[in-house]
Amino acid sequence: MKIGINASFLRKLDTGIGQVSHGFVKEIIRSHSDENEYFLYLEKDIELKLPKNFHKRIFLPTWKRDDLIRKIWWEKLLLPKKVRGDKCDVFISLYQCPTNFAKNIKHKMLVHDLIPKIFPEYLDNWRKKLYFYLSNRAIRRTDEIFTISEWSKKDIHKYLEIPTEKIKVAHPSVGEEFFEKADDEKDNRVLEKYGVYGRYIFYVGGFDFRKNIPGLLKAYAKLLERYEINDVNLVLGGEDKSRFSPLFTDVRKEIKDLELEENVKLIGFVEQKDMPALYRQCELFVLSSFYEGFGLMALEAMACGAPTAVSKSSSLPEVGGDAVLYFNPHDTEEMARVMGKILRNNKLRLRLAEKGRERAKKFSWKSFVKVFLRNKLGNNMPAPEISIEKAKKDKLFYFVANVVVWRESDRRCLILKRSEREKVHPGKYAMPGGKLEWKDMDLAHPTRMNGDVIDFENAVEDLVARETREEAGIEIEKKLYYINSVAFVRPDGIPVILVKFAAKYKSGNVSPNPHDFSDFAWVNENEIVNYDYIKGIDEEIKETIKIFGK
């Protein structure tokens, strides 16, 4: 299958769309690179090592200036022509744009937000109005719509009147560099580069009015005045574009009016490679926005272990969960109070740092890509022409392992509630588990050679442990105990062997992956009947308790 991807924003890695595009493409390369032929459509060449079945298509219109005229020309006219020429079966737009295709090319589009619908002030010239109009028309015509939060899904349904069942949510993640441990020496070199010294509160992002920078500055002024916290500066990262548009806050004027020149440091544009150090070394990261489609900066801060406070508005509670503190962005008193609470309580800062790291691990590029590829794209399952007969002939089937996790302290087992977005058993309680795939068996690095047979010892144990970690956020003991197995054929004709195991809980707090699960419970054989569970789970829980209760 030929799959085209609009990867244009790989040239702008300092933007949210650029980061999402980079994460998506890297994950496709890592986990799906041998299954299809991929075409990356670009406006500028990129430094990214690509497998042989990846092709770059780099082109520009005769109008070279990087503006909306070029965008419309490239996305609406040139791009579809190139995709048709490459005979792509599927095309993925990694951001909302005017691109559309005839019915012979299946089009999947990621819509990040509809900010101009919520804040019409952003459409302050005819070019923006035209681009937004063409993009909205293309969104309505696309085959499958994806978005980055449940909040954005509601907005798409509300403002574009698109049925919710056509919109799928895929939460993005952040780069691996944000999860790296601090190296104080290297971090301090970054801080020196930007002239940042001592303790500081950090914000990085845009200065447009929806980011509520005046509110943050007023709250910070109250923090200094009322909470006697005078040894913590406020560091603001981002470009001042107020001279170009009234949509952007004149930050320097706001600082001067509040007499905060000695306390607030403007560090300008921050290179992507320097972001983790600034997050890691801050006392507190604050995101005071009135509106976010997702809130990638909050997730970056959490991944770095920065204690984080954010607005309780739009998508931010969806990202922060219980790992951050919240405030009303319209109430500067409350914002100052929350900042003061964190800064004056070292134990709270440490707790938020740890909870933030754990929360951030729940957002993975693997899960993000999985949402895009689960619907007959040819990456999550064998080629469409495979039938039951052919599967028998080729001995082709899926091996799936599920695990009943038993906690010794209260003699209960873990169940996870599947998301309502799931196509199979939506809303029902299930067990952690997953499918053994080719990528789980690195042919170049087997655990041993058994004659001419390549062995991968502990492949099933590693699969179950990884899936439990990714889906539930906990660790289990390595030893597995067999419960039962079943073979069945899926509606798409793929044979499956499902094996159920039992394992002991080892450590960690349950935090279901928000992409796939919405709730959890620890139950015994009597309590399971109070839940809507997949058939057979009650018997498996009884068997597990019998195994470990001896």
Secondary structure, DSSP 8 states (H G I E B T S, - for coil): -EEEEE-GGGG-TTSHHHHHHHHHHHHHHHHHTTTSEEEEEESS-------TTEEEEE---S--SSSHHHHHIIIIIIHHHHHHHTT-SEEEESS--S----TTSEEEEEE---HHHH-GGG--SHHHHHHHHHHHHHHHHSSEEEES-HHHHHHHHHHH---GGGEEE------GGGGS---HHHHHHHHHHTT--SEEEEEES--BGGG-HHHHHHHHHHHHHHS---SEEEEEES---TTT-TTB--HHHHHHHTT-TTTEEEEE---GGGHHHHHHT-SEEEE--S--SS-HHHHHHHHTT--EEEESSTTHHHHHTTSSEEE-TT-HHHHHHHHHHHHT-HHHHHHHHHHHHHHHTT--HHHHHHHHHTTTSSSSSS-TT--HHHHHHHT--EEEEEEEEEETTTTEEEEEEE-TT-SSSTT-EE--EEE--GGGS-TTS-SEEETTEEE-TTHHHHHHHHHHHHHHS-EE-S--EEEEEEEEE-TTS-EEEEEEEEEEEEE------TTTEEEEEEE-TTGGGGS-B-TTHHHHHHHHHHHHT-
